[in-house]
Amino acid sequence: MTIKEFGDCVEYNIEHNIKHAILGLGAPGVGKSQIIRQIGKKYGYKVIDIRLAQMSEVEIGGLIYPNESRTKTVWLSPEILPDEERDGKNTILLLDEITSCTKRVQVAAYQLILDRRVGQYQLPEGTFVVALGNREDDDGVYIQLAGPLADRFEIHYIEPNFEDWKNDFALKNGVHPFVVNYLTFKPSALHNQKAEGGSMVFATPRSWVRVSDILNFDPDVTKPVIRHKIIGNVGEVEGNQFVEYCKQFRNVVTADDFLSGKSGAPRSPEEISILVSSLINKASFLGTVSWSMITDEQKRQVEKIIRALFRIPQAEYTVVGLKGLLAINREAVKSVFLQMDDTEIMQFITKHRYALGLEEETGVGSSKKWLAMWE
């Protein structure tokens, strides 16, 4: 399954208050921990992230010591486990690296997963348990789960998926257009399962984000230091190919120049694609705030981006751009469409509503103006 489908399974348990523990297994860097943190933020749950590979069995199971009269033993529970008074009623206990920890730590975690308790400690009622780990063939430390422990989980195997990563993460978080477009051209480069020729460096969604961070600071890939840093994140073969791709298009029309009217639309499909991605990136802030909290200046920025997309002569690229904006924040972008009150834009959206995924939409609230689009 994809990382998005895995997230849907976790959200299903939260929405239906199902306390069954879930285990997600996938290669390093595919976004397993990240999707859980996003879910926690979405539902207002604090995520208690415990890296089991760095723990001892005592740190998970707790410590037994005698009471004051030395007639009984008392169980001292670990401070790292969810505490309702400290962490709130709703939490996600994230047991990461469960397939990389020792058998003794796995055994210590067993009762916590099985009975939602360990010693005298009881997991709060509002806690959901999610464990994450790698698969045996992921070229990392792997210690197979004991059968009884594995049987306590709902287990899912996660595979990297470029379209999900692009739409659900990259476009919403300002990943550099060169990275988005290179991976659109070569989606297999999102995650290289095996390291290149014995090297420890290979491409993952996480390492591509690091490359994006580098380019956002300095996009000049002709500098040796920038090239070396890119190679150090995604490997020599992939890194060199990416650098050559960037060199070819480093002088493309920028989103700022196009928005300001200093430059017209480029002609080549590759350059137009990069421009469209750059314009979408300009609206990445929509993915982090609710529509009611967006400032008037930000609203004007979204409208400016939409109008810029309509200055691209090829309609198919306008559709791609609008789809990208809708993927970041659907209701917000639809609201901007309405506020613009532009007949040409409304007619275009109506004509391409199927391509935009709006064929079954009924609009924002009960807006007659939006409903009129389908008449």
N, C-alpha and C positions, 0 to 999 in steps of 0.2 A: 504494500500500500504506500501511498505518498504521505509526506509529513502532514499535509492538510487533512487527509483522511484519518490519520492517527489522532490529530487534534480534535477532530469531530467525535471520535470515540470517547476521548477524555471528557469533552464537553457534555456528551450524552449522559455520562454518569453524574456530572454535577447538576445538570438540569433536572434529572429524575431522582436525585438523591440516592444513587446506587453506590454503595461503599465497597464494591469489589475492587481489589487492587489490579492495576493495569501495568503491564511490562512492555516497553517499546525497545526493540532491538534493531540497530542500524549502524552503518559505518560512521566513523568519527567525522564531525563537522557538517552533518546533514541538517542540523537545526533542531535536534531532539530537545535539548534543555531550553532552547530559545522559545519553542512553541508552547512549552509548559509555562514559562514566565509570561508570555503573551496572554495565555488563558487566565492566569492568575490576575493579571492587570484588568482583563475584560470583565471578570466577575467580582473583582474586589477581594480576592483571596490572597493572603500572604503566602508566598512560596518559601518553604523551609528546605533549602538545598543542602543535602548531606552527601558528600563524596565518599562513598564506602571504601574505595581503594586506599584512602588516606586514614582510615579508622582502624582501631583495634576492637576486639569483641567486647571489651569492658566499656569503651566509649559508646557502644550501641546498646549493649545489654544492661549496663549499670553495674554498680558495685555493692556487694553484700558485706555488711559489717554488724557487729553485735550491738544490741541495745544497751541502755545505761546500766541495767541490772545484769547484763550478760546472760540472760536466760533465753533470749530469742535473737534471731537475725533480722535485720532491717535492710530493705532494698533501697539503695540510693539511685534514683533515676537520673539519666543524663540530662544536662541542661539544654542540649541542642535540640531535643525533641519538642514538638509543638506544645505550647503552654497557652491556654485560653486567656488567662489574665494578661499575659505579655503580648501575645500575637493576635488576639481577637478570636471570635468564634469560628470563623471560616478560614481554613488553611489547606494548602496542598503540601503533603510531605513527599518531597522528591528524593528518592533513593537512587542517586546516580552512580554509574560505574559498578553496578551490581555483579557484572560478569568479569570484573577485573580485581575484585577483592578476594581475600583468602576464604577458604571453606569455613574457618572458625567465625569470621565476620558474617558470612551468609547464614550460618546456624543462629548467630545472635539476632539477626534480622528476621529469622523465620517466625518466631512467636509474634513479633510486632506486625508482620504481614498476615499471619494466620488468625490470630485472636485480637488484633488491634490493641495489644497490651504487651508489656514486658515487665516481669516482676510485679511490683505494686503500682506501676505506672499504667494508665489507661489513655489511649488516644482520645482527644476531644471528639465529641459527636460530629462536629462540623469539619473533620479532617478527611481528605481524600488521599489515598496512597497511590503514587505513580513511581515506578522504577524504570530505569533506563540502563542500557548496556550495549555492548558491541556483539557482533556475531563471530562465530569461530573463524571464518575465513576473512576477517577484516584486518589481518596483518597487525594485530595488537595483542596485548595481554588478555588471555581468555581463560577463565576457569568455569567449567560447565556447572550450571545450577543442579543441585540435588533434585531428584525426581519429585519428592514431596513438596519442595519449595516451588519448583516450576508449576506444579499442579494447582498452586494457590492463585496463580495469576491468569488474567486474560492477556494472552500474548499476541503481539503484532510485530511483523517484520517490515521495516521501513526502508524504502528505496528513494534515492534522490529523484526529484522531478523538476525540470527546469521551469515549466510554465507556472507551477504552483509557487516556486521560489521567486520568480519574476513578478507575478501579480500580487502575491500575498506578502512579500517582503521587500524585494528590490525597489519596486516603483514607489512603495510607501515610505521608504527610508533613505531616499536620495542616493542609491548606489550609482556610481559614475556611469554616464551613458556609454563610454567605451567598453566597460565591463558588460553592461546589459546587451549591447549590440554584438559584441564578440561572441557571447554565449548564445544569443539568438541565432547567429550564424553557425555556431558549433556547440549545440547543447550538450553533447557528450563530454565536453570539457568542464562541465559544472563539478563533476566528481570523478576523479581517476581512482579506481578501486585499489590498484597496486602502485606502489612507489616506483619511480622510473629507474630501471637498471640498478636496483638495490639502494637507491637514494631514499632518505627519510622524507623528502619533500614531495608532496603531490597535491593536486588541486582538490579543494572541497568548497562548498558554499561559504564556509567560514573564512577560508583563505582568500577567496575572491573579494569578500567584504574588506579584508585588510588591504588588498590591492586597490580597491575603490578609495579607501581612506588616504592612501598614498597619492593617488591621482587628484583627489580633491584638494590636497595641499599643493601639489606640483605636478601638472599633467605633461611635463616635458620629458617624454620617454627617451629622448636623445641623450640625456644626461646619464653617464655610466652608473651613478649611485641609484638613480630611479630604476634603471634596468636591473641592476643587481638585487634591489629590494623586491622587485616583482618576481624574479626568478627564485628568490629565497622563500617566497610564499606559495608559488604554484608549480615549481619545478622548472628545470632548464628547457626542456622541449616545449612545454606549454607556454612558459614565460617568454621565450624568444618569438614564438608565433604570435603571441599577443602584442608584444612590442612592435613587431613589423606591421601588424594590423593598425596599431595606434599611429605609427609613423605615416602610414598611407592617408590617414584621415585627420591628422592633427591640425590642419589648417581649414577645417570645415567651418561653415557658418555657425556661429555660436547662438545660443538661445537669447542672450542679452542683446546681441546685435540685431537679431531678427525681430525681437519684441520692440526694440526702439526704432525700427525702420531703417537702420543703417545698412542692412544687407537684405537682399531678396532671397527667395527660396533657392536652394541649390538644385542642380539638375540630376545628378546621379542618384539612383535608388539607395545606395549605401549612405551617401551624405544626407539624404532626406530622412532616412531611418534614424541616423544619429541625431539630427535636429529634433525630430519628433520625441525621441527619448529624453533629450535635454529639456524640451518644453514640459514634458510630464514631470521630470525631476523638480522643476520649478514649483510644482504644486504638491510636493511630498509632505508639506506641513499639514495637509488635509488629513493625513493618516494618523496624526497624533492628537488632534483636538476635535471636540464635538462642534457641530455647525453653529450652535448657539454661542460658542466662545470665540469664534473667528472674528477678527477685527474688520472694519470697513475696508482698510487698506488691503488686507488679504483677500477679501471678496473681489475687490477691483483687480487684484493680481490674477485671480482665477478667470475672471471675465476677459482680461487682456490675453491670457494664454489661449482661451477658447477662440477668440477672434483671430489670433495669430495662426491657429491651426486651419482656419478657413481661408487664410492667404496662401496656403499650399495648393497649387493647381490640381494635383492628383487627389481625387476624392478618397481613394483607398487609404492614403496616409492620414487624411483628416479623420477617417473612421478609426484607424488604429490609435490616433492620439486621443480621441474622445473616449474610446474604450479604456485606454490607460487611465484617464482621469476618473472615469466611473469606477474603475477597480480600486482606486485609492479611497474614495468616499462617495458612494453612489448618491445618497440623498442630498449631500451638499452640492454636488455638480448639477443634479437635476434642479435644485433650487436656483442656482445661478442661471440656468437656461431660462427659467420662468422670469426672473428679474430682468434679464436682458431684453425680453419682449421683442425679439428680432424675427420678423417673418421669414427671412431667408434661412436663418438657422433652424427655426421650427420646421420649415418645409424639408430641409436636409435631414433632420433627425427623423421626421416621419417617413421619408423615403428609405432611410437606412436603419430603421428601428430594429429589424431582424438581425442585421449584422452587429448592432450595438447591444443586443440582448434586452431590448426594451419592449418586445412585442406583447408581453403580458402585463406590463406596468400599468397601474392606475393612477400614478402620479404622487405628488406630495400632498398628503392629506386628501382633501376633496376639491382640489383646485380645478375649477372649470376650464381654466386656460390650458392646463396640461391635458385634461380629458379631451379637449377640443382637437388636440393633435391627431386623435385617432378617428375623427369623423370623416 
